[in-house]
């Protein structure tokens, strides 16, 4: 059956060009294109994200609707979606991101990022992640290039194309279905949105109702939701690990080969089935920020995978270098183990049940170097903050709300006001001639290429085979 003709361009869609002037394309990838535009009614500069994949568009719209009251999540002004055209999301335009800030600090700031600045960035990131988790949303692709920054220093989480809302499969919310209007649907605010946590110590947060959920209740609810989300239909993932993958004000796109899953160690395509609230998949996220359980193929996870990513981001703010810059999924695990030791039932109960745990094994790391070697000259409190997130046992990772009350963030030097943050004047991906690409992340595409290893042992087992790396 032939697919319907699509314009693949917002330039030819009258419902859009009647309201917006398309100024330039600022990002491009296999599944989306992003344009800077001007709203004709009031000259507001916006980002228009044209998404060529139904599932990514659905997830991003769904998550952004739920989070519209969150001051540290990118604003979705409206979206356009018709039966024979791609979805186009109209988002607030933010000129740079945390990836560019880290790069700028490394190149041009003699003193790096100050302690007070780091803390303010952390507070804003934590508010964004807490908003997601309190509304049962797992972002699944946290990284510096998805943390956008306004010219005034406000940080906002973006790119929810891989996000999942952990709700009961039978739950029917009429606002989350594909629009009935063939041309345009404006945003409908969710009545079910859970209020954000206390933002009283963050500038510009506005008047927010304070959440009263205890940690025990919070964890219990998330466990219930996670259990309810596992149904028979597999999550047929259309998002994948990024190669050169970030774009201004956007939300991330992905530049990949025609076959995005070629060489992916985990992905097994299954045809058919409604996967909107289906079983989770390990084929999400960007390698450098990916939790070990995902690298071992686990599909039984929740917000804890975002918390590991947070630890990698915070470590990078301290050192201005990626914590685990793996060149393949196997190399990623090797780098993690060289720092933290091997993954075992002792430090992560239940890890032996990960799908690939019995297939991939490593020689015992006798003397792991520890996070101290990766973050030299950092204080004990700074190291402890990262250690609360970079731990093998997902259940032991500190929540975003716990970290907002952490000693480190509430002692001198205190987080500086947002107005005092230094912000890069441009997005470095643009400067380096790579639209939508952060060049330092060029090797993060997902694979499990073995050729970089000189030796490895393959052993036949009852389950099939086992691969051991030195």
VOGU-3710 file (C-alpha; in Angstrom, 3 decimals, decimal comma):
1> xxxxxxxxxx> 0,000/0,000/0,000  1,420/3,377/-1,012  2,007/5,922/1,695  0,119/9,206/1,300  2,065/12,058/-0,230  3,686/14,296/2,355  5,173/17,709/1,876  7,976/16,970/4,369  8,233/20,742/4,678  6,413/23,281/6,753
11> xxxxxxxxxx> 6,962/25,858/3,983  3,998/24,531/2,001  1,434/24,183/4,768  -1,019/27,089/4,734  -2,211/26,601/8,316  1,373/27,222/9,455  2,628/29,919/7,101  -0,502/31,967/7,784  0,657/32,278/11,387  4,455/31,961/11,213
21> xxxxxxxxxx> 7,296/33,240/9,072  9,919/30,517/8,639  13,309/32,215/9,008  15,923/29,426/8,811  16,532/25,785/9,537  18,643/25,400/12,664  18,716/21,618/13,044  18,171/18,523/10,923  18,145/14,809/11,513  16,703/11,518/10,374
31> xxxxxxxxxx> 13,373/12,033/12,104  12,933/15,766/12,582  13,854/19,196/11,289  13,886/22,346/13,384  13,350/25,882/12,139  13,613/29,293/13,726  10,452/31,222/13,021  8,542/34,390/13,856  4,949/34,449/15,023  3,232/37,026/12,850
41> xxxxxxxxxx> 0,713/38,152/15,453  3,304/39,502/17,890  6,790/38,943/16,342  7,680/36,313/18,951  10,664/34,218/17,851  9,841/30,505/18,123  11,257/27,114/17,202  9,169/24,990/14,849  10,006/21,315/15,125  8,741/19,153/12,254
51> xxxxxxxxxx> 8,729/15,522/13,391  8,593/12,818/10,723  7,829/9,981/13,131  4,369/9,492/14,630  5,454/7,915/17,908  8,114/10,532/18,700  5,642/13,319/17,997  2,958/11,720/20,148  5,324/11,266/23,079  6,742/14,757/22,919
61> xxxxxxxxxx> 3,332/16,436/22,729  1,968/14,216/25,471  4,816/14,919/27,904  4,986/18,658/27,197  1,252/19,036/27,763  1,558/17,419/31,170  4,543/19,630/32,095  3,333/23,007/30,804  3,234/24,496/34,308  6,877/23,597/34,955
71> xxxxxxxxxx> 9,186/26,639/34,710  12,219/24,517/33,810  10,620/22,626/30,905  10,534/24,070/27,391  7,196/25,697/26,517  5,008/24,136/23,839  2,919/27,000/22,412  0,827/24,887/20,058  1,123/22,126/17,516  -0,159/21,242/14,058
81> xxxxxxxxxx> -1,033/17,728/13,009  -3,120/16,484/10,097  -3,762/13,025/8,778  -1,357/13,197/5,842  1,283/15,552/7,258  3,970/15,447/9,924  3,427/16,952/13,329  4,893/20,441/13,765  5,496/21,604/17,325  5,763/25,328/18,045
91> xxxxxxxxxx> 8,211/25,680/20,936  9,835/28,566/22,701  13,161/29,430/21,118  16,201/29,081/23,376  19,471/30,025/21,774  21,961/27,718/23,484  22,335/24,708/25,772  24,378/23,269/28,620  26,642/21,433/26,185  27,698/24,741/24,649
101> xxxxxxxxxx> 28,151/26,288/28,087  30,485/23,470/29,166  32,443/23,778/25,946  32,670/27,564/26,316  33,837/27,256/29,919  36,503/24,734/28,961  37,849/26,897/26,135  37,446/30,437/27,363  36,812/30,642/31,119  40,082/30,732/32,985
111> xxxxxxxxxx> 38,409/29,857/36,288  35,942/27,350/34,817  32,377/27,344/36,124  32,261/28,753/39,646  30,774/26,776/42,535  27,815/29,126/42,836  27,103/28,871/39,116  27,337/25,077/39,128  24,853/24,945/41,985  22,350/27,185/40,207
121> xxxxxxxxxx> 22,550/25,068/37,060  22,077/21,963/39,187  19,068/23,429/40,987  17,390/24,238/37,692  18,147/20,789/36,262  16,837/19,104/39,399  13,590/21,088/39,285  13,074/19,989/35,680  13,742/16,316/36,440  11,659/16,425/39,615
131> xxxxxxxxxx> 8,739/17,833/37,617  9,012/14,884/35,232  9,248/12,228/37,914  6,478/13,678/40,081  4,243/13,428/37,030  5,415/9,844/36,344  7,387/10,835/33,248  10,734/9,192/32,484  12,677/11,398/30,063  15,087/8,627/28,953
141> xxxxxxxxxx> 17,553/10,918/27,163  18,987/13,373/29,681  22,228/14,981/28,499  23,699/18,505/28,330  22,491/19,167/24,780  18,879/18,565/25,850  19,150/21,181/28,597  18,461/24,427/26,767  19,368/27,849/28,138  17,771/31,246/27,534
151> xxxxxxxxxx> 19,785/34,427/27,145  18,782/35,330/30,715  20,140/32,088/32,187  16,924/30,105/32,616  17,535/26,420/31,935  14,784/24,274/30,427  14,609/20,558/29,710  13,703/19,705/26,105  13,386/16,832/23,640  10,767/14,476/25,034
161> xxxxxxxxxx> 10,647/12,286/21,926  11,855/9,284/23,951  9,881/10,102/27,105  7,370/7,697/28,594  4,499/8,428/30,948  4,142/5,527/33,360  0,383/5,322/33,682  -2,066/2,459/33,686  -2,535/1,147/30,142  -6,333/1,331/30,436
171> xxxxxxxxxx> -6,328/4,989/31,496  -8,139/7,120/28,942  -7,253/10,800/28,765  -9,063/12,484/25,873  -6,428/15,217/25,621  -3,663/12,750/24,731  -5,076/11,286/21,542  -4,195/12,341/18,033  -5,972/15,618/17,185  -9,334/15,444/15,484
181> xxxxxxxxxx> -8,911/18,877/13,903  -7,231/18,156/10,555  -5,225/21,363/10,649  -4,458/22,606/14,122  -4,914/21,913/17,790  -3,876/24,339/20,485  -2,612/23,173/23,830  -5,097/21,910/26,405  -3,857/22,124/29,976  -4,006/18,883/31,931
191> xxxxxxxxxx> -6,154/18,860/35,012  -4,242/15,831/36,271  -0,826/17,511/36,421  0,906/16,992/39,757  2,089/20,299/41,275  5,806/20,926/41,289  7,841/20,667/44,425  8,870/23,705/46,417  10,540/26,161/44,043  10,648/28,983/46,551
201> xxxxxxxxxx> 14,445/29,199/46,423  14,560/29,419/42,626  14,137/32,715/40,847  11,359/33,064/38,328  9,491/29,975/39,434  6,233/31,805/39,979  3,582/30,791/42,447  3,498/27,015/42,496  1,400/24,807/44,703  3,752/22,740/46,824
211> xxxxxxxxxx> 3,727/18,947/46,634  3,213/17,076/49,894  4,066/13,542/48,801  6,502/11,769/51,102  9,486/9,875/49,715  7,922/6,561/50,715  4,624/7,422/49,020  6,484/8,748/45,977  8,564/5,585/45,584  5,544/3,357/46,183
221> xxxxxxxxxx> 3,467/5,159/43,571  6,268/4,948/41,016  6,702/1,233/41,657  2,970/0,699/41,140  2,954/2,737/37,962  6,027/0,968/36,617  4,463/-2,417/37,266  1,232/-1,384/35,545  3,110/-0,144/32,488  4,469/-3,599/31,603
231> xxxxxxxxxx> 2,005/-5,191/29,196  2,477/-7,707/26,411  3,002/-5,311/23,507  6,677/-4,461/23,036  7,724/-0,834/22,889  8,619/-0,650/19,190  11,145/2,126/19,590  11,526/4,673/16,816  14,029/6,723/18,752  17,603/5,640/19,019
241> xxxxxxxxxx> 21,001/6,594/20,266  22,273/9,851/18,917  25,254/10,349/16,728  25,757/14,070/16,189  22,692/14,974/18,050  21,686/18,278/19,458  20,019/21,227/17,994  19,298/24,710/19,026  16,017/25,227/20,760  14,826/21,947/19,753
251> xxxxxxxxxx> 15,073/19,364/21,173  17,354/16,797/19,814  17,382/15,279/16,382  19,459/12,316/15,268  21,751/11,977/12,278  22,007/8,279/11,543  22,225/5,768/8,740  19,151/4,749/6,792  18,779/1,736/9,033  18,882/3,252/12,550
261> xxxxxxxxxx> 19,007/-0,111/14,262  21,822/-1,622/12,208  24,514/-2,681/14,624  22,375/-2,161/17,706  23,135/-4,909/20,173  19,738/-4,944/21,868  17,054/-3,983/19,424  14,685/-6,675/18,226  11,918/-5,346/15,997  8,477/-6,782/16,472
271> xxxxxxxxxx> 5,674/-5,972/14,092  2,252/-4,713/15,089  0,726/-3,840/18,414  -0,187/-0,575/20,035  2,918/0,379/21,987  1,841/3,746/23,337  1,889/2,385/26,875  3,629/-0,871/26,031  6,595/-2,626/27,492  9,684/-0,506/27,930
281> xxxxxxxxxx> 12,827/-0,996/25,868  16,547/-0,727/26,602  17,134/0,987/23,252  16,834/4,534/24,566  19,124/7,329/25,609  22,592/8,424/24,554  25,470/6,124/25,388  27,635/8,405/27,531  24,730/9,043/29,902  23,182/5,583/29,821
291> xxxxxxxxxx> 22,625/3,599/33,023  24,342/0,190/33,299  21,036/-1,649/33,475  20,136/-0,288/30,041  23,517/-1,296/28,651  22,713/-4,823/29,842  19,356/-4,744/28,061  17,007/-4,258/31,016  13,432/-3,274/30,209  12,265/-3,183/33,827
301> xxxxxxxxxx> 13,192/0,343/34,835  11,752/3,669/35,833  12,971/7,172/36,768  16,199/5,690/38,132  17,743/5,673/34,639  17,343/9,467/34,517  19,124/9,738/37,863  22,220/7,946/36,552  22,239/10,386/33,613  22,055/13,261/36,091
311> xxxxxxxxxx> 25,170/11,972/37,813  27,045/11,976/34,500  25,870/15,531/33,759  26,842/16,832/37,205  30,287/15,209/36,941  30,768/16,953/33,602  29,857/20,314/35,153  32,610/19,760/37,712  35,339/18,541/35,367  34,250/20,012/31,986
321> xxxxxxxxxx> 34,921/16,529/30,574  32,476/13,661/29,955  32,585/11,102/32,761  32,271/7,940/30,662  32,953/8,731/26,974  32,517/5,214/25,614  33,087/4,462/21,941  30,700/1,491/21,952  28,276/-0,049/24,420  30,891/-2,608/25,473
331> xxxxxxxxxx> 33,501/0,108/25,902  30,948/2,128/27,877  30,531/-0,691/30,391  34,294/-1,174/30,548  34,839/2,487/31,405  32,184/2,380/34,106  33,684/-0,755/35,648  37,203/0,697/35,612  35,909/3,483/37,850  33,336/1,702/40,019
341> xxxxxxxxxx> 34,307/-1,970/39,823  32,271/-4,807/38,359  28,490/-4,998/38,480  27,505/-7,793/40,865  24,560/-8,997/42,913  26,312/-7,571/45,972  26,301/-3,966/44,730  23,144/-4,212/42,598  20,660/-6,860/43,751  18,800/-8,356/40,801
351> xxxxxxxxxx> 21,371/-7,418/38,158  21,900/-11,068/37,215  18,386/-11,002/35,761  19,296/-8,345/33,195  18,815/-9,937/29,752  22,472/-9,646/28,694  24,111/-10,133/32,089  24,839/-13,788/31,410  26,010/-13,084/27,878  28,512/-10,273/28,432
361> xxxxxxxxxx> 31,111/-10,614/31,180  34,302/-8,790/32,079  37,409/-9,797/33,960  37,312/-8,697/37,569  38,509/-5,127/38,070  40,865/-5,521/41,030  41,579/-1,850/41,654  38,828/0,483/40,367  40,103/4,045/40,331  36,975/5,554/41,896
371> xxxxxxxxxx> 35,184/8,787/41,095  37,901/10,690/42,930  40,279/10,031/40,022  37,710/11,351/37,547  36,970/14,476/39,584  40,289/15,627/41,002  40,395/18,610/43,328  36,664/18,446/44,088  35,386/18,657/47,647  34,055/15,629/49,576
381> xxxxxxxxxx> 30,523/17,046/49,348  30,805/17,424/45,573  32,056/13,867/45,202  29,332/12,564/47,491  26,650/14,297/45,426  27,802/12,501/42,274  28,197/9,191/44,132  24,555/9,379/45,193  23,649/9,115/41,504  26,483/7,061/39,989
391> xxxxxxxxxx> 25,723/3,872/41,875  24,926/0,472/40,423  21,796/-0,244/42,458  18,976/1,765/40,831  16,984/1,771/44,081  19,867/3,470/45,907  20,109/6,497/43,605  19,013/9,732/45,216  15,853/11,314/43,833  15,843/14,806/42,370
401> xxxxxxxxxx> 13,879/16,098/45,364  16,355/14,560/47,816  19,222/16,277/46,013  17,465/19,647/46,105  17,725/19,366/49,893  21,286/18,029/49,801  23,845/19,667/52,076  26,028/20,625/49,125  23,374/22,796/47,475  22,399/24,515/50,700
411> xxxxxxxxxx> 25,750/25,656/52,041  28,253/28,344/51,054  28,827/29,246/48,349  25,081/29,318/47,730  23,655/29,078/44,203  24,050/32,421/42,460  20,918/34,229/41,195  19,913/33,242/37,666  20,688/36,801/36,563  24,370/36,306/37,483
421> xxxxxxxxxx> 24,897/33,179/35,386  27,297/33,428/32,458  25,589/32,281/29,254  27,301/31,534/25,909  26,383/34,012/23,190  25,871/31,267/20,597  25,360/27,555/20,202  28,762/26,028/19,405  27,244/23,361/17,193  26,314/26,172/14,821
431> xxxxxxxxxx> 29,779/27,690/14,996  31,435/24,447/13,960  29,375/23,952/10,839  27,422/21,008/12,168  23,723/21,927/12,302  22,220/20,087/15,183  25,485/18,479/16,223  27,679/18,688/19,291  30,951/17,484/17,845  32,376/16,083/21,071
441> xxxxxxxxxx> 29,526/13,559/21,028  30,155/12,292/17,516  31,030/8,790/18,710  27,975/8,173/20,859  25,880/6,357/18,298  24,798/2,979/19,577  26,662/-0,114/18,548  28,389/-3,088/19,988  31,334/-3,255/17,684  33,854/-5,765/18,930
451> xxxxxxxxxx> 36,683/-4,969/16,547  38,251/-2,434/18,903  39,064/-5,208/21,361  42,128/-7,284/20,669  40,789/-10,394/22,397  37,533/-11,691/23,745  36,267/-15,147/24,562  33,011/-16,647/23,301  31,631/-19,585/25,264  28,577/-21,684/24,460
461> xxxxxxxxxx> 26,046/-21,766/27,322  22,572/-23,134/27,915  21,207/-19,694/27,103  23,138/-19,475/23,842  26,595/-17,968/24,257  28,682/-15,793/26,527  31,187/-13,125/25,584  33,984/-12,220/27,999  36,059/-9,075/27,587  39,437/-8,407/29,194
//
